[in-house]
């Protein structure tokens, strides 16, 4: 039979056999965040378009090419200014909006939060790049300290190492601040360089040259990448404060034994970044090799209407972490779905089996049964497929004795247990196994 509907292009179903690995990544991330003092936050899956125009930048690829608009189904009327919704294309701006809206930045001098969320970008699907992908990230807002930059990078190292996605290289740079003697000076030098190569640039980069020249450094076109190899680097144009900040970041990483490489042309793809930027690149992943990336964004909160408040954070693509684990030949974890399986060997045992199933579950024991009236042999095969440690057999003989036959599938042992003691016995055995 032909399947009438499939998952939309650029999306992927996460099937039950894959969930154990996803849980490993998500729970490890939660544990790492807890150790570093970060609390979880969840924001809506769609936001106001203006939020990203103000923060990511109107000339960024995200705003101009990659966002999904959200429209009421069957709407024939022009969308009002306050209903220009888009699916969330990145995680930092929604978190900043939520912290401002609910006054959390006034409740503590430093707010540290993390998120795990789906992200949506209209891009050409390929390995490691989906139109709906999943991201985990952290945001630390309230301190300008370069040691906070170091903490954020260290958390990323701990997380990726803990889930078996090590082997990455950390690219590090500073893109300075908006003082006249810092990034604006670099911007003019970059424009002057790019103008001499303008005819050779791709159409997008020619457009960006005067509106947002730093984006040219992030272009994925080979001819543009070849040109910018000789472009001036931001580190040569930093003001004294940004130089000092970057030196402390480097010293902090050195003291922790965290290796990194300076990449003077690393800029990231969003306009809100200032000073420190970084990417964790995994050499085994090919074109989509950035697993985790982030940096400092000291002007973001003010751009959204709040008081000037510094911040730093990162986003990490979960699908790319999975690819890194696979490239590292990590064993895919499996998950046992049940502790006990009830096999019904006689129709007259149905009522007793159903009540026992409820009692086991009520006692916290993962239990299941067959609902297809199959033979005992078929039920045993199904129990083995589910990975059940114990099979509880209820048939005519067991009912006569008011008992249950318990079979330990791992130890190949079998015994009869009084029905009124089965739940307590199983609870003790399951706890012992854990």
C-alpha positions as a Python dict, from the first residue, in 0.01 Angstrom:
ca = {
    (1, 'X'): (0, 0, 0),
    (2, 'X'): (141, 340, -101),
    (3, 'X'): (190, 594, 178),
    (4, 'X'): (-23, 899, 104),
    (5, 'X'): (160, 1143, 328),
    (6, 'X'): (523, 1178, 430),
    (7, 'X'): (710, 1406, 668),
    (8, 'X'): (767, 1749, 506),
    (9, 'X'): (1097, 1789, 320),
    (10, 'X'): (1370, 1893, 560),
    (11, 'X'): (1206, 1736, 865),
    (12, 'X'): (1263, 1399, 1026),
    (13, 'X'): (1058, 1169, 1248),
    (14, 'X'): (1233, 1060, 1567),
    (15, 'X'): (1129, 697, 1605),
    (16, 'X'): (1108, 493, 1928),
    (17, 'X'): (1434, 308, 1856),
    (18, 'X'): (1615, 645, 1839),
    (19, 'X'): (1468, 800, 2152),
    (20, 'X'): (1721, 646, 2393),
    (21, 'X'): (2005, 833, 2222),
    (22, 'X'): (1809, 1159, 2219),
    (23, 'X'): (1735, 1118, 2588),
    (24, 'X'): (2102, 1055, 2657),
    (25, 'X'): (2193, 1386, 2494),
    (26, 'X'): (1910, 1586, 2649),
    (27, 'X'): (1954, 1451, 3001),
    (28, 'X'): (2332, 1489, 2988),
    (29, 'X'): (2283, 1850, 2882),
    (30, 'X'): (2040, 1910, 3168),
    (31, 'X'): (2286, 1760, 3416),
    (32, 'X'): (2573, 1973, 3285),
    (33, 'X'): (2359, 2287, 3308),
    (34, 'X'): (2255, 2201, 3664),
    (35, 'X'): (2621, 2167, 3767),
    (36, 'X'): (2692, 2513, 3628),
    (37, 'X'): (2385, 2675, 3786),
    (38, 'X'): (2161, 2713, 3479),
    (39, 'X'): (1783, 2672, 3500),
    (40, 'X'): (1551, 2564, 3220),
    (41, 'X'): (1330, 2804, 3025),
    (42, 'X'): (1076, 2731, 2750),
    (43, 'X'): (949, 2987, 2500),
    (44, 'X'): (676, 2971, 2231),
    (45, 'X'): (753, 2797, 1905),
    (46, 'X'): (654, 3111, 1713),
    (47, 'X'): (741, 3475, 1780),
    (48, 'X'): (695, 3823, 1635),
    (49, 'X'): (891, 3877, 1315),
    (50, 'X'): (1015, 4209, 1450),
    (51, 'X'): (1201, 4032, 1730),
    (52, 'X'): (1440, 3878, 1479),
    (53, 'X'): (1457, 4183, 1252),
    (54, 'X'): (1582, 4382, 1552),
    (55, 'X'): (1827, 4122, 1682),
    (56, 'X'): (1948, 3893, 1402),
    (57, 'X'): (1956, 4189, 1161),
    (58, 'X'): (1735, 4276, 865),
    (59, 'X'): (2017, 4192, 622),
    (60, 'X'): (2099, 3855, 779),
    (61, 'X'): (2024, 3534, 591),
    (62, 'X'): (1790, 3429, 872),
    (63, 'X'): (1559, 3728, 819),
    (64, 'X'): (1588, 3757, 443),
    (65, 'X'): (1580, 3391, 341),
    (66, 'X'): (1530, 3137, 616),
    (67, 'X'): (1219, 3211, 822),
    (68, 'X'): (883, 3036, 805),
    (69, 'X'): (587, 3273, 832),
    (70, 'X'): (289, 3168, 1048),
    (71, 'X'): (-51, 3261, 903),
    (72, 'X'): (-404, 3176, 1024),
    (73, 'X'): (-539, 2901, 800),
    (74, 'X'): (-763, 3038, 526),
    (75, 'X'): (-682, 3399, 613),
    (76, 'X'): (-772, 3641, 333),
    (77, 'X'): (-706, 3963, 516),
    (78, 'X'): (-378, 4157, 544),
    (79, 'X'): (-181, 4060, 853),
    (80, 'X'): (-172, 4332, 1117),
    (81, 'X'): (157, 4469, 1245),
    (82, 'X'): (125, 4281, 1574),
    (83, 'X'): (50, 3947, 1406),
    (84, 'X'): (359, 3903, 1187),
    (85, 'X'): (452, 3570, 1336),
    (86, 'X'): (736, 3341, 1234),
    (87, 'X'): (852, 3002, 1355),
    (88, 'X'): (1148, 3039, 1589),
    (89, 'X'): (1470, 3046, 1376),
    (90, 'X'): (1711, 3069, 1671),
    (91, 'X'): (1701, 3048, 2049),
    (92, 'X'): (1872, 3352, 2203),
    (93, 'X'): (1636, 3635, 2105),
    (94, 'X'): (1321, 3454, 2233),
    (95, 'X'): (1492, 3387, 2566),
    (96, 'X'): (1599, 3751, 2596),
    (97, 'X'): (1245, 3863, 2511),
    (98, 'X'): (1098, 3633, 2779),
    (99, 'X'): (1342, 3749, 3048),
    (100, 'X'): (1259, 4112, 2972),
    (101, 'X'): (883, 4060, 2948),
    (102, 'X'): (861, 3885, 3284),
    (103, 'X'): (1108, 4107, 3470),
    (104, 'X'): (1356, 3830, 3549),
    (105, 'X'): (1653, 4056, 3479),
    (106, 'X'): (1545, 4276, 3772),
    (107, 'X'): (1521, 3983, 4012),
    (108, 'X'): (1886, 3881, 3996),
    (109, 'X'): (2210, 4051, 3886),
    (110, 'X'): (2296, 3744, 3677),
    (111, 'X'): (2036, 3522, 3511),
    (112, 'X'): (2156, 3184, 3380),
    (113, 'X'): (1911, 2974, 3179),
    (114, 'X'): (1913, 2688, 2930),
    (115, 'X'): (1670, 2560, 2670),
    (116, 'X'): (1607, 2254, 2454),
    (117, 'X'): (1383, 2341, 2160),
    (118, 'X'): (1298, 2285, 1793),
    (119, 'X'): (1437, 2549, 1556),
    (120, 'X'): (1304, 2622, 1206),
    (121, 'X'): (1499, 2746, 905),
    (122, 'X'): (1406, 2736, 538),
    (123, 'X'): (1728, 2593, 394),
    (124, 'X'): (1826, 2332, 139),
    (125, 'X'): (1808, 2008, 338),
    (126, 'X'): (2124, 1800, 368),
    (127, 'X'): (2306, 1595, 630),
    (128, 'X'): (2328, 1802, 945),
    (129, 'X'): (2100, 2075, 808),
    (130, 'X'): (1724, 2028, 845),
    (131, 'X'): (1439, 2274, 812),
    (132, 'X'): (1326, 2165, 1156),
    (133, 'X'): (1617, 2076, 1376),
    (134, 'X'): (1664, 2071, 1752),
    (135, 'X'): (1890, 2285, 1958),
    (136, 'X'): (2008, 2299, 2316),
    (137, 'X'): (2158, 2622, 2439),
    (138, 'X'): (2249, 2840, 2735),
    (139, 'X'): (2225, 3211, 2804),
    (140, 'X'): (2407, 3396, 3088),
    (141, 'X'): (2284, 3755, 3110),
    (142, 'X'): (2398, 4027, 3348),
    (143, 'X'): (2779, 4025, 3363),
    (144, 'X'): (3048, 4164, 3127),
    (145, 'X'): (3315, 3940, 3283),
    (146, 'X'): (3533, 3758, 3029),
    (147, 'X'): (3548, 3470, 3279),
    (148, 'X'): (3178, 3415, 3208),
    (149, 'X'): (3273, 3366, 2842),
    (150, 'X'): (3520, 3102, 2961),
    (151, 'X'): (3250, 2932, 3172),
    (152, 'X'): (3013, 2912, 2875),
    (153, 'X'): (3282, 2757, 2655),
    (154, 'X'): (3382, 2516, 2935),
    (155, 'X'): (3022, 2398, 2972),
    (156, 'X'): (3013, 2328, 2600),
    (157, 'X'): (3333, 2124, 2628),
    (158, 'X'): (3200, 1925, 2925),
    (159, 'X'): (2871, 1854, 2750),
    (160, 'X'): (3009, 1738, 2416),
    (161, 'X'): (3278, 1529, 2582),
    (162, 'X'): (3023, 1367, 2815),
    (163, 'X'): (2801, 1252, 2526),
    (164, 'X'): (3086, 1109, 2319),
    (165, 'X'): (3098, 1392, 2064),
    (166, 'X'): (3459, 1486, 2141),
    (167, 'X'): (3720, 1535, 1869),
    (168, 'X'): (3603, 1892, 1800),
    (169, 'X'): (3825, 2196, 1744),
    (170, 'X'): (3730, 2525, 1911),
    (171, 'X'): (3763, 2827, 1681),
    (172, 'X'): (3787, 3152, 1878),
    (173, 'X'): (3777, 3518, 1780),
    (174, 'X'): (3674, 3863, 1896),
    (175, 'X'): (3475, 4091, 1666),
    (176, 'X'): (3504, 4389, 1899),
    (177, 'X'): (3245, 4641, 2013),
    (178, 'X'): (3062, 4932, 1853),
    (179, 'X'): (3298, 5206, 1975),
    (180, 'X'): (3435, 5418, 1691),
    (181, 'X'): (3790, 5291, 1734),
    (182, 'X'): (3686, 4926, 1729),
    (183, 'X'): (3444, 4741, 1499),
    (184, 'X'): (3343, 5047, 1292),
    (185, 'X'): (3712, 5097, 1210),
    (186, 'X'): (3742, 4732, 1111),
    (187, 'X'): (3423, 4758, 909),
    (188, 'X'): (3570, 5039, 698),
    (189, 'X'): (3891, 4843, 637),
    (190, 'X'): (3689, 4539, 535),
    (191, 'X'): (3472, 4740, 296),
    (192, 'X'): (3780, 4889, 134),
    (193, 'X'): (3925, 4542, 82),
    (194, 'X'): (3603, 4393, -52),
    (195, 'X'): (3544, 4681, -293),
    (196, 'X'): (3864, 4586, -472),
    (197, 'X'): (3714, 4240, -531),
    (198, 'X'): (3350, 4342, -580),
    (199, 'X'): (3306, 4202, -932),
    (200, 'X'): (3426, 3861, -811),
    (201, 'X'): (3183, 3837, -519),
    (202, 'X'): (2853, 3648, -537),
    (203, 'X'): (2533, 3848, -576),
    (204, 'X'): (2445, 3825, -205),
    (205, 'X'): (2789, 3947, -97),
    (206, 'X'): (2783, 4239, -339),
    (207, 'X'): (2457, 4340, -176),
    (208, 'X'): (2600, 4292, 173),
    (209, 'X'): (2921, 4481, 101),
    (210, 'X'): (2788, 4817, 217),
    (211, 'X'): (2498, 4710, 439),
    (212, 'X'): (2663, 4434, 641),
    (213, 'X'): (3017, 4353, 522),
    (214, 'X'): (3094, 4114, 811),
    (215, 'X'): (2838, 3873, 663),
    (216, 'X'): (3066, 3834, 359),
    (217, 'X'): (3316, 3657, 585),
    (218, 'X'): (3046, 3400, 663),
    (219, 'X'): (2952, 3331, 299),
    (220, 'X'): (2956, 2965, 198),
    (221, 'X'): (3027, 3031, -173),
    (222, 'X'): (3372, 2896, -264),
    (223, 'X'): (3472, 3202, -466),
    (224, 'X'): (3387, 3432, -175),
    (225, 'X'): (3568, 3209, 73),
    (226, 'X'): (3880, 3228, -146),
    (227, 'X'): (3864, 3609, -153),
    (228, 'X'): (3817, 3661, 222),
    (229, 'X'): (4122, 3448, 305),
    (230, 'X'): (4326, 3764, 243),
    (231, 'X'): (4079, 4003, 409),
    (232, 'X'): (4180, 4206, 717),
    (233, 'X'): (4101, 4037, 1050),
    (234, 'X'): (3904, 4189, 1336),
    (235, 'X'): (4174, 4118, 1595),
    (236, 'X'): (4398, 4382, 1434),
    (237, 'X'): (4134, 4650, 1490),
    (238, 'X'): (4018, 4589, 1849),
    (239, 'X'): (4003, 4878, 2095),
    (240, 'X'): (4209, 4846, 2415),
    (241, 'X'): (3910, 4724, 2620),
    (242, 'X'): (3821, 4451, 2371),
    (243, 'X'): (4186, 4345, 2349),
    (244, 'X'): (4198, 4315, 2727),
    (245, 'X'): (3872, 4120, 2735),
    (246, 'X'): (3996, 3875, 2474),
    (247, 'X'): (4327, 3826, 2655),
    (248, 'X'): (4144, 3728, 2975),
    (249, 'X'): (3927, 3482, 2780),
    (250, 'X'): (4236, 3320, 2632),
    (251, 'X'): (4416, 3309, 2966),
    (252, 'X'): (4109, 3152, 3131),
    (253, 'X'): (4086, 2880, 2868),
    (254, 'X'): (4459, 2814, 2898),
    (255, 'X'): (4432, 2776, 3277),
    (256, 'X'): (4152, 2520, 3233),
    (257, 'X'): (4352, 2328, 2975),
    (258, 'X'): (4093, 2392, 2703),
    (259, 'X'): (4260, 2395, 2361),
    (260, 'X'): (4145, 2640, 2094),
    (261, 'X'): (4254, 2794, 1765),
    (262, 'X'): (4237, 3164, 1681),
    (263, 'X'): (4028, 3226, 1370),
    (264, 'X'): (4039, 3597, 1291),
    (265, 'X'): (3766, 3567, 1028),
    (266, 'X'): (3507, 3397, 1246),
    (267, 'X'): (3204, 3626, 1278),
    (268, 'X'): (2896, 3401, 1330),
    (269, 'X'): (2574, 3464, 1139),
    (270, 'X'): (2378, 3698, 1367),
    (271, 'X'): (2415, 4074, 1406),
    (272, 'X'): (2381, 4083, 1785),
    (273, 'X'): (2724, 3933, 1860),
    (274, 'X'): (2996, 4148, 2019),
    (275, 'X'): (3348, 4069, 2134),
    (276, 'X'): (3393, 3694, 2192),
    (277, 'X'): (3265, 3453, 1928),
    (278, 'X'): (3340, 3082, 1905),
    (279, 'X'): (3252, 2765, 1718),
    (280, 'X'): (3310, 2398, 1802),
    (281, 'X'): (3394, 2234, 1469),
    (282, 'X'): (3403, 1856, 1425),
    (283, 'X'): (3639, 1764, 1138),
    (284, 'X'): (3459, 1435, 1066),
    (285, 'X'): (3127, 1599, 973),
    (286, 'X'): (3215, 1750, 637),
    (287, 'X'): (3044, 2068, 518),
    (288, 'X'): (2809, 2102, 818),
    (289, 'X'): (3087, 2065, 1073),
    (290, 'X'): (2988, 2326, 1333),
    (291, 'X'): (2834, 2139, 1625),
    (292, 'X'): (2812, 2425, 1875),
    (293, 'X'): (2855, 2800, 1840),
    (294, 'X'): (2796, 3119, 2027),
    (295, 'X'): (2947, 3428, 2178),
    (296, 'X'): (2886, 3751, 2364),
    (297, 'X'): (2591, 3983, 2286),
    (298, 'X'): (2625, 4290, 2506),
    (299, 'X'): (2382, 4505, 2305),
    (300, 'X'): (2095, 4259, 2263),
    (301, 'X'): (1889, 4346, 2571),
    (302, 'X'): (1909, 4719, 2501),
    (303, 'X'): (1805, 4654, 2139),
    (304, 'X'): (1487, 4493, 2276),
    (305, 'X'): (1405, 4792, 2495),
    (306, 'X'): (1574, 4692, 2820),
    (307, 'X'): (1856, 4855, 3011),
    (308, 'X'): (2203, 4792, 2864),
    (309, 'X'): (2280, 4442, 2991),
    (310, 'X'): (2568, 4221, 2880),
    (311, 'X'): (2518, 3854, 2794),
    (312, 'X'): (2687, 3548, 2652),
    (313, 'X'): (2568, 3204, 2542),
    (314, 'X'): (2573, 2927, 2285),
    (315, 'X'): (2346, 2708, 2073),
    (316, 'X'): (2418, 2346, 1991),
    (317, 'X'): (2251, 2139, 1720),
    (318, 'X'): (2136, 1805, 1861),
    (319, 'X'): (2123, 1639, 1518),
    (320, 'X'): (2487, 1734, 1465),
    (321, 'X'): (2579, 1595, 1807),
    (322, 'X'): (2421, 1268, 1692),
    (323, 'X'): (2631, 1278, 1375),
    (324, 'X'): (2945, 1345, 1581),
    (325, 'X'): (2866, 1047, 1804),
    (326, 'X'): (2819, 833, 1495),
    (327, 'X'): (3148, 960, 1346),
    (328, 'X'): (3318, 869, 1675),
    (329, 'X'): (3172, 514, 1651),
    (330, 'X'): (2977, 557, 1974),
    (331, 'X'): (2744, 271, 2060),
    (332, 'X'): (2380, 363, 2017),
    (333, 'X'): (2205, 316, 2353),
    (334, 'X'): (1902, 94, 2378),
    (335, 'X'): (1608, 114, 2613),
    (336, 'X'): (1421, -166, 2787),
    (337, 'X'): (1053, -85, 2767),
    (338, 'X'): (915, -328, 3024),
    (339, 'X'): (1025, -503, 3343),
    (340, 'X'): (748, -762, 3348),
    (341, 'X'): (530, -913, 3078),
    (342, 'X'): (208, -1097, 3159),
    (343, 'X'): (144, -1397, 2935),
    (344, 'X'): (-216, -1524, 2944),
    (345, 'X'): (-225, -1901, 2890),
    (346, 'X'): (-603, -1944, 2928),
    (347, 'X'): (-905, -1728, 2839),
    (348, 'X'): (-1043, -1766, 3191),
    (349, 'X'): (-728, -1596, 3327),
    (350, 'X'): (-804, -1271, 3143),
    (351, 'X'): (-963, -1090, 3439),
    (352, 'X'): (-688, -1187, 3684),
    (353, 'X'): (-418, -1089, 3431),
    (354, 'X'): (-573, -749, 3367),
    (355, 'X'): (-600, -673, 3740),
    (356, 'X'): (-241, -788, 3800),
    (357, 'X'): (-122, -566, 3517),
    (358, 'X'): (-284, -264, 3679),
    (359, 'X'): (-139, -350, 4021),
    (360, 'X'): (213, -386, 3883),
    (361, 'X'): (195, -52, 3706),
    (362, 'X'): (47, 112, 4014),
    (363, 'X'): (349, -14, 4210),
    (364, 'X'): (587, 158, 3966),
    (365, 'X'): (679, -153, 3767),
    (366, 'X'): (689, -119, 3390),
    (367, 'X'): (453, -393, 3275),
    (368, 'X'): (274, -493, 2958),
    (369, 'X'): (77, -780, 2803),
    (370, 'X'): (-49, -915, 2472),
    (371, 'X'): (-383, -791, 2339),
    (372, 'X'): (-400, -1010, 2027),
    (373, 'X'): (-505, -1342, 2189),
    (374, 'X'): (-194, -1513, 2055),
    (375, 'X'): (-53, -1847, 2166),
    (376, 'X'): (165, -1869, 2474),
    (377, 'X'): (467, -1935, 2253),
    (378, 'X'): (398, -1621, 2049),
    (379, 'X'): (351, -1418, 2367),
    (380, 'X'): (688, -1541, 2498),
    (381, 'X'): (858, -1433, 2175),
    (382, 'X'): (697, -1091, 2204),
    (383, 'X'): (811, -1059, 2566),
    (384, 'X'): (1166, -1139, 2457),
    (385, 'X'): (1145, -878, 2181),
    (386, 'X'): (1040, -617, 2437),
    (387, 'X'): (1338, -709, 2652),
    (388, 'X'): (1125, -808, 2950),
    (389, 'X'): (1332, -942, 3238),
    (390, 'X'): (1037, -1131, 3388),
    (391, 'X'): (744, -1310, 3227),
    (392, 'X'): (441, -1376, 3448),
    (393, 'X'): (236, -1670, 3321),
    (394, 'X'): (-131, -1702, 3417),
    (395, 'X'): (-320, -2015, 3308),
    (396, 'X'): (-562, -2279, 3438),
    (397, 'X'): (-314, -2436, 3680),
    (398, 'X'): (-208, -2100, 3822),
    (399, 'X'): (-569, -1996, 3879),
    (400, 'X'): (-644, -2323, 4064),
    (401, 'X'): (-350, -2256, 4298),
    (402, 'X'): (-415, -1880, 4315),
    (403, 'X'): (-57, -1828, 4199),
    (404, 'X'): (155, -1698, 3910),
    (405, 'X'): (445, -1866, 3731),
    (406, 'X'): (737, -1622, 3720),
    (407, 'X'): (1010, -1682, 3464),
    (408, 'X'): (1339, -1491, 3496),
    (409, 'X'): (1444, -1455, 3131),
    (410, 'X'): (1803, -1355, 3210),
    (411, 'X'): (1881, -1632, 3459),
    (412, 'X'): (1662, -1900, 3300),
    (413, 'X'): (1490, -1961, 3633),
    (414, 'X'): (1120, -2028, 3694),
    (415, 'X'): (904, -2060, 4006),
    (416, 'X'): (549, -2025, 4134),
    (417, 'X'): (456, -1725, 4347),
    (418, 'X'): (131, -1670, 4539),
    (419, 'X'): (-80, -1416, 4353),
    (420, 'X'): (-108, -1182, 4652),
    (421, 'X'): (274, -1165, 4679),
    (422, 'X'): (361, -1118, 4313),
    (423, 'X'): (366, -738, 4316),
    (424, 'X'): (591, -716, 4624),
    (425, 'X'): (824, -986, 4490),
    (426, 'X'): (855, -819, 4150),
    (427, 'X'): (909, -476, 4307),
    (428, 'X'): (1200, -615, 4512),
    (429, 'X'): (1354, -795, 4212),
    (430, 'X'): (1326, -492, 3983),
    (431, 'X'): (1485, -268, 4249),
    (432, 'X'): (1763, -523, 4294),
    (433, 'X'): (1829, -522, 3921),
    (434, 'X'): (1855, -141, 3913),
}
